[in-house]
Amino acid sequence: MHSTMASLITLKLSMFIILALQPPPTLSLTPCRTSCGSIAINYPFGIDDGCGAPQFRHMLNCSTDLFFLTPSGGYKVQHIDYDKKTMTIYDPAMSTCSILQPHHDFIMTDIQSVTIPPTPDTVFALLNCSIDSPVLNHYKNLCFSFSGHSCDELYGACNAFRVFHLLTNSSPPCCFTGYDTVKFMSMNILDCTHYTTVINTDSLMGIVPSDWVYGIKLSYSVPETGCERCSQSGGTCGYDTETEGMMCLCSSSSNYTRECAGGSLTAGDHRSSRSPWTFFNVAILLVLSSLPVI
């Protein structure tokens, strides 16, 4: 009898140790990729349809690199700062201080202009403008100086833009302006042959143009759709591709409107936050404890 009792006690202890050491089950992977190259893809962005927030649908494309897509082309994403809610992009076909390329317009959709517009410290430099350019006449108030810099400095310090000075034997007009100017007027209307964009202009006092950071910084806001609850349950925030209503993506075949089944819930929820695996463990232990001891 003592041998049987010892065996049962040993069995119970063994099962308890096994269950205690058993790791909790991992949730199925969601259908959303979480990175492209070295850039993390988090809400509200998504590179797979149905992932992220619907306001940003089809804005990003991941090939070998991550690109921000607009009607005027694909712009390479250099960095996404999720704390400051900014995205820095770069146009490979844009002129900079070191290279002069054929001009083209920077065009965003109406939705993009509202949800992820260029930041105030992104300056568009319109170059080699005609004396008849609207921004030098009726709309000259759209031009401004930033951090003490001038058009003459840009033409004189940049090898790429010095050609304009050589062709005219003078410094042709240029204009430092904001996104709203190029949003409403194309380069043909502005009557300027080229443009470049500079970011972080508030910190460029005394910095020569060859050391400026060229690119476009965009600012976005995160829609409030109850995404935190979904994330806490182990899911990824997304949307229904037909209705564009918010969904919690839990696996490639399992989606819910608010949270993943069996996942942890928010602290304020009236239901238990324990997973089914915890209940299973408890049930097994209860069964073991009820076994008769002979």
Secondary structure as UniProt FT lines:
FT   HELIX           2..21
FT   STRAND          35..36
FT   TURN            37..38
FT   STRAND          39..40
FT   TURN            43..44
FT   TURN            49..50
FT   HELIX           54..56
FT   TURN            57..58
FT   STRAND          60..62
FT   STRAND          66..70
FT   TURN            71..72
FT   STRAND          73..81
FT   TURN            82..85
FT   STRAND          86..90
FT   TURN            92..93
FT   HELIX           110..115
FT   TURN            120..121
FT   STRAND          123..129
FT   TURN            131..132
FT   HELIX           134..136
FT   TURN            137..139
FT   HELIX           140..142
FT   TURN            147..148
FT   HELIX           151..157
FT   TURN            159..161
FT   HELIX           162..168
FT   STRAND          175..177
FT   HELIX           179..184
FT   HELIX           187..190
FT   STRAND          192..199
FT   HELIX           201..203
FT   TURN            205..206
FT   HELIX           209..211
FT   STRAND          213..214
FT   STRAND          216..219
FT   HELIX           227..232
FT   TURN            233..234
FT   STRAND          236..239
FT   TURN            241..243
FT   STRAND          246..249
FT   STRAND          255..256
FT   TURN            261..262
FT   TURN            267..268
FT   HELIX           276..290
//
